Amino acid sequence: MKWILVWNTTAPKGNYYTLIVTLIATLFITIGIRGYMKTR
């Protein structure tokens, strides 16, 4: 995990990549929760 933090601080693009992955993960989780609530 430490090398990821180092890579993010050394590479500016790393921050954008992490941000995009976080947004995509949040989007999938939101869709999953909505789909789960609809099926109940």
PDB file of N, CA, C and O in Angstrom:
ATOM      1  N   MET A   1       0.839  -1.211   0.000  1.00  0.00           N
ATOM      2  CA  MET A   1       0.000   0.000   0.000  1.00  0.00           C
ATOM      3  C   MET A   1       0.874   1.261   0.000  1.00  0.00           C
ATOM      4  O   MET A   1       0.492   2.286  -0.565  1.00  0.00           O
ATOM      5  N   LYS A   2       2.034   1.179   0.631  1.00  0.00           N
ATOM      6  CA  LYS A   2       2.895   2.362   0.716  1.00  0.00           C
ATOM      7  C   LYS A   2       3.403   2.793  -0.648  1.00  0.00           C
ATOM      8  O   LYS A   2       3.520   3.986  -0.928  1.00  0.00           O
ATOM      9  N   TRP A   3       3.712   1.796  -1.514  1.00  0.00           N
ATOM     10  CA  TRP A   3       4.259   2.154  -2.830  1.00  0.00           C
ATOM     11  C   TRP A   3       3.213   2.876  -3.674  1.00  0.00           C
ATOM     12  O   TRP A   3       3.557   3.664  -4.555  1.00  0.00           O
ATOM     13  N   ILE A   4       1.918   2.601  -3.400  1.00  0.00           N
ATOM     14  CA  ILE A   4       0.851   3.296  -4.133  1.00  0.00           C
ATOM     15  C   ILE A   4       0.839   4.778  -3.746  1.00  0.00           C
ATOM     16  O   ILE A   4       0.690   5.655  -4.598  1.00  0.00           O
ATOM     17  N   LEU A   5       0.999   5.038  -2.444  1.00  0.00           N
ATOM     18  CA  LEU A   5       1.009   6.428  -1.989  1.00  0.00           C
ATOM     19  C   LEU A   5       2.211   7.165  -2.558  1.00  0.00           C
ATOM     20  O   LEU A   5       2.101   8.323  -2.960  1.00  0.00           O
ATOM     21  N   VAL A   6       3.359   6.496  -2.592  1.00  0.00           N
ATOM     22  CA  VAL A   6       4.570   7.102  -3.144  1.00  0.00           C
ATOM     23  C   VAL A   6       4.382   7.384  -4.622  1.00  0.00           C
ATOM     24  O   VAL A   6       4.780   8.438  -5.117  1.00  0.00           O
ATOM     25  N   TRP A   7       3.763   6.420  -5.339  1.00  0.00           N
ATOM     26  CA  TRP A   7       3.540   6.589  -6.779  1.00  0.00           C
ATOM     27  C   TRP A   7       2.592   7.752  -7.037  1.00  0.00           C
ATOM     28  O   TRP A   7       2.771   8.503  -7.996  1.00  0.00           O
ATOM     29  N   ASN A   8       1.575   7.903  -6.177  1.00  0.00           N
ATOM     30  CA  ASN A   8       0.622   8.996  -6.354  1.00  0.00           C
ATOM     31  C   ASN A   8       1.289  10.350  -6.129  1.00  0.00           C
ATOM     32  O   ASN A   8       0.968  11.319  -6.817  1.00  0.00           O
ATOM     33  N   THR A   9       2.200  10.424  -5.189  1.00  0.00           N
ATOM     34  CA  THR A   9       2.855  11.700  -4.887  1.00  0.00           C
ATOM     35  C   THR A   9       3.911  12.035  -5.933  1.00  0.00           C
ATOM     36  O   THR A   9       4.177  13.208  -6.194  1.00  0.00           O
ATOM     37  N   THR A  10       4.516  11.004  -6.537  1.00  0.00           N
ATOM     38  CA  THR A  10       5.583  11.259  -7.518  1.00  0.00           C
ATOM     39  C   THR A  10       5.001  11.473  -8.910  1.00  0.00           C
ATOM     40  O   THR A  10       5.557  12.231  -9.705  1.00  0.00           O
ATOM     41  N   ALA A  11       3.884  10.810  -9.210  1.00  0.00           N
ATOM     42  CA  ALA A  11       3.277  10.942 -10.532  1.00  0.00           C
ATOM     43  C   ALA A  11       1.947  11.687 -10.437  1.00  0.00           C
ATOM     44  O   ALA A  11       1.005  11.182  -9.827  1.00  0.00           O
ATOM     45  N   PRO A  12       1.852  12.889 -11.034  1.00  0.00           N
ATOM     46  CA  PRO A  12       0.610  13.674 -11.010  1.00  0.00           C
ATOM     47  C   PRO A  12      -0.562  12.895 -11.604  1.00  0.00           C
ATOM     48  O   PRO A  12      -1.689  12.999 -11.120  1.00  0.00           O
ATOM     49  N   LYS A  13      -0.294  12.108 -12.661  1.00  0.00           N
ATOM     50  CA  LYS A  13      -1.361  11.350 -13.316  1.00  0.00           C
ATOM     51  C   LYS A  13      -1.918  10.283 -12.383  1.00  0.00           C
ATOM     52  O   LYS A  13      -3.056   9.842 -12.543  1.00  0.00           O
ATOM     53  N   GLY A  14      -1.115   9.869 -11.411  1.00  0.00           N
ATOM     54  CA  GLY A  14      -1.555   8.840 -10.465  1.00  0.00           C
ATOM     55  C   GLY A  14      -2.771   9.302  -9.684  1.00  0.00           C
ATOM     56  O   GLY A  14      -3.670   8.510  -9.401  1.00  0.00           O
ATOM     57  N   ASN A  15      -2.804  10.583  -9.335  1.00  0.00           N
ATOM     58  CA  ASN A  15      -3.934  11.120  -8.584  1.00  0.00           C
ATOM     59  C   ASN A  15      -5.212  11.077  -9.421  1.00  0.00           C
ATOM     60  O   ASN A  15      -6.284  10.750  -8.912  1.00  0.00           O
ATOM     61  N   TYR A  16      -5.094  11.407 -10.696  1.00  0.00           N
ATOM     62  CA  TYR A  16      -6.263  11.372 -11.582  1.00  0.00           C
ATOM     63  C   TYR A  16      -6.749   9.938 -11.742  1.00  0.00           C
ATOM     64  O   TYR A  16      -7.953   9.685 -11.759  1.00  0.00           O
ATOM     65  N   TYR A  17      -5.809   8.997 -11.859  1.00  0.00           N
ATOM     66  CA  TYR A  17      -6.168   7.582 -12.021  1.00  0.00           C
ATOM     67  C   TYR A  17      -6.913   7.087 -10.783  1.00  0.00           C
ATOM     68  O   TYR A  17      -7.933   6.406 -10.892  1.00  0.00           O
ATOM     69  N   THR A  18      -6.394   7.435  -9.603  1.00  0.00           N
ATOM     70  CA  THR A  18      -7.038   7.025  -8.355  1.00  0.00           C
ATOM     71  C   THR A  18      -8.413   7.658  -8.236  1.00  0.00           C
ATOM     72  O   THR A  18      -9.357   7.012  -7.783  1.00  0.00           O
ATOM     73  N   LEU A  19      -8.532   8.919  -8.641  1.00  0.00           N
ATOM     74  CA  LEU A  19      -9.815   9.620  -8.568  1.00  0.00           C
ATOM     75  C   LEU A  19     -10.841   8.956  -9.482  1.00  0.00           C
ATOM     76  O   LEU A  19     -11.990   8.753  -9.089  1.00  0.00           O
ATOM     77  N   ILE A  20     -10.423   8.619 -10.700  1.00  0.00           N
ATOM     78  CA  ILE A  20     -11.332   7.978 -11.662  1.00  0.00           C
ATOM     79  C   ILE A  20     -11.784   6.620 -11.140  1.00  0.00           C
ATOM     80  O   ILE A  20     -12.966   6.284 -11.216  1.00  0.00           O
ATOM     81  N   VAL A  21     -10.844   5.838 -10.610  1.00  0.00           N
ATOM     82  CA  VAL A  21     -11.181   4.504 -10.082  1.00  0.00           C
ATOM     83  C   VAL A  21     -12.162   4.638  -8.922  1.00  0.00           C
ATOM     84  O   VAL A  21     -13.103   3.854  -8.801  1.00  0.00           O
ATOM     85  N   THR A  22     -11.933   5.642  -8.065  1.00  0.00           N
ATOM     86  CA  THR A  22     -12.825   5.851  -6.922  1.00  0.00           C
ATOM     87  C   THR A  22     -14.224   6.230  -7.387  1.00  0.00           C
ATOM     88  O   THR A  22     -15.214   5.735  -6.849  1.00  0.00           O
ATOM     89  N   LEU A  23     -14.311   7.112  -8.391  1.00  0.00           N
ATOM     90  CA  LEU A  23     -15.614   7.530  -8.911  1.00  0.00           C
ATOM     91  C   LEU A  23     -16.353   6.357  -9.542  1.00  0.00           C
ATOM     92  O   LEU A  23     -17.556   6.195  -9.338  1.00  0.00           O
ATOM     93  N   ILE A  24     -15.631   5.534 -10.313  1.00  0.00           N
ATOM     94  CA  ILE A  24     -16.245   4.370 -10.957  1.00  0.00           C
ATOM     95  C   ILE A  24     -16.736   3.386  -9.897  1.00  0.00           C
ATOM     96  O   ILE A  24     -17.840   2.853 -10.001  1.00  0.00           O
ATOM     97  N   ALA A  25     -15.914   3.150  -8.883  1.00  0.00           N
ATOM     98  CA  ALA A  25     -16.299   2.227  -7.812  1.00  0.00           C
ATOM     99  C   ALA A  25     -17.534   2.746  -7.082  1.00  0.00           C
ATOM    100  O   ALA A  25     -18.443   1.975  -6.775  1.00  0.00           O
ATOM    101  N   THR A  26     -17.571   4.048  -6.804  1.00  0.00           N
ATOM    102  CA  THR A  26     -18.723   4.649  -6.137  1.00  0.00           C
ATOM    103  C   THR A  26     -19.976   4.528  -6.993  1.00  0.00           C
ATOM    104  O   THR A  26     -21.067   4.274  -6.484  1.00  0.00           O
ATOM    105  N   LEU A  27     -19.804   4.715  -8.308  1.00  0.00           N
ATOM    106  CA  LEU A  27     -20.935   4.617  -9.228  1.00  0.00           C
ATOM    107  C   LEU A  27     -21.505   3.204  -9.226  1.00  0.00           C
ATOM    108  O   LEU A  27     -22.720   3.021  -9.157  1.00  0.00           O
ATOM    109  N   PHE A  28     -20.623   2.202  -9.302  1.00  0.00           N
ATOM    110  CA  PHE A  28     -21.077   0.812  -9.308  1.00  0.00           C
ATOM    111  C   PHE A  28     -21.755   0.456  -7.995  1.00  0.00           C
ATOM    112  O   PHE A  28     -22.765  -0.247  -7.988  1.00  0.00           O
ATOM    113  N   ILE A  29     -21.205   0.938  -6.881  1.00  0.00           N
ATOM    114  CA  ILE A  29     -21.801   0.664  -5.573  1.00  0.00           C
ATOM    115  C   ILE A  29     -23.183   1.300  -5.481  1.00  0.00           C
ATOM    116  O   ILE A  29     -24.115   0.687  -4.962  1.00  0.00           O
ATOM    117  N   THR A  30     -23.319   2.529  -5.983  1.00  0.00           N
ATOM    118  CA  THR A  30     -24.613   3.220  -5.958  1.00  0.00           C
ATOM    119  C   THR A  30     -25.640   2.466  -6.793  1.00  0.00           C
ATOM    120  O   THR A  30     -26.778   2.278  -6.364  1.00  0.00           O
ATOM    121  N   ILE A  31     -25.236   2.036  -7.985  1.00  0.00           N
ATOM    122  CA  ILE A  31     -26.145   1.282  -8.857  1.00  0.00           C
ATOM    123  C   ILE A  31     -26.521  -0.037  -8.192  1.00  0.00           C
ATOM    124  O   ILE A  31     -27.674  -0.463  -8.248  1.00  0.00           O
ATOM    125  N   GLY A  32     -25.533  -0.681  -7.560  1.00  0.00           N
ATOM    126  CA  GLY A  32     -25.780  -1.954  -6.887  1.00  0.00           C
ATOM    127  C   GLY A  32     -26.771  -1.799  -5.749  1.00  0.00           C
ATOM    128  O   GLY A  32     -27.655  -2.637  -5.574  1.00  0.00           O
ATOM    129  N   ILE A  33     -26.628  -0.722  -4.967  1.00  0.00           N
ATOM    130  CA  ILE A  33     -27.537  -0.479  -3.846  1.00  0.00           C
ATOM    131  C   ILE A  33     -28.944  -0.193  -4.359  1.00  0.00           C
ATOM    132  O   ILE A  33     -29.923  -0.698  -3.810  1.00  0.00           O
ATOM    133  N   ARG A  34     -29.043   0.613  -5.407  1.00  0.00           N
ATOM    134  CA  ARG A  34     -30.363   0.940  -5.969  1.00  0.00           C
ATOM    135  C   ARG A  34     -31.032  -0.316  -6.511  1.00  0.00           C
ATOM    136  O   ARG A  34     -32.226  -0.526  -6.296  1.00  0.00           O
ATOM    137  N   GLY A  35     -30.269  -1.153  -7.213  1.00  0.00           N
ATOM    138  CA  GLY A  35     -30.819  -2.388  -7.761  1.00  0.00           C
ATOM    139  C   GLY A  35     -31.238  -3.331  -6.646  1.00  0.00           C
ATOM    140  O   GLY A  35     -32.252  -4.021  -6.759  1.00  0.00           O
ATOM    141  N   TYR A  36     -30.459  -3.362  -5.569  1.00  0.00           N
ATOM    142  CA  TYR A  36     -30.762  -4.232  -4.435  1.00  0.00           C
ATOM    143  C   TYR A  36     -32.031  -3.763  -3.722  1.00  0.00           C
ATOM    144  O   TYR A  36     -32.839  -4.582  -3.285  1.00  0.00           O
ATOM    145  N   MET A  37     -32.202  -2.455  -3.608  1.00  0.00           N
ATOM    146  CA  MET A  37     -33.381  -1.908  -2.940  1.00  0.00           C
ATOM    147  C   MET A  37     -34.640  -2.132  -3.789  1.00  0.00           C
ATOM    148  O   MET A  37     -35.726  -2.335  -3.247  1.00  0.00           O
ATOM    149  N   LYS A  38     -34.492  -2.095  -5.121  1.00  0.00           N
ATOM    150  CA  LYS A  38     -35.645  -2.303  -5.991  1.00  0.00           C
ATOM    151  C   LYS A  38     -36.134  -3.750  -5.945  1.00  0.00           C
ATOM    152  O   LYS A  38     -37.334  -4.007  -6.042  1.00  0.00           O
ATOM    153  N   THR A  39     -35.201  -4.693  -5.795  1.00  0.00           N
ATOM    154  CA  THR A  39     -35.577  -6.103  -5.792  1.00  0.00           C
ATOM    155  C   THR A  39     -36.257  -6.490  -4.484  1.00  0.00           C
ATOM    156  O   THR A  39     -37.024  -7.451  -4.448  1.00  0.00           O
ATOM    157  N   ARG A  40     -35.985  -5.754  -3.414  1.00  0.00           N
ATOM    158  CA  ARG A  40     -36.589  -6.082  -2.115  1.00  0.00           C
ATOM    159  C   ARG A  40     -38.043  -5.676  -2.078  1.00  0.00           C
ATOM    160  O   ARG A  40     -38.714  -5.874  -1.066  1.00  0.00           O
TER     161      ARG A  40
END
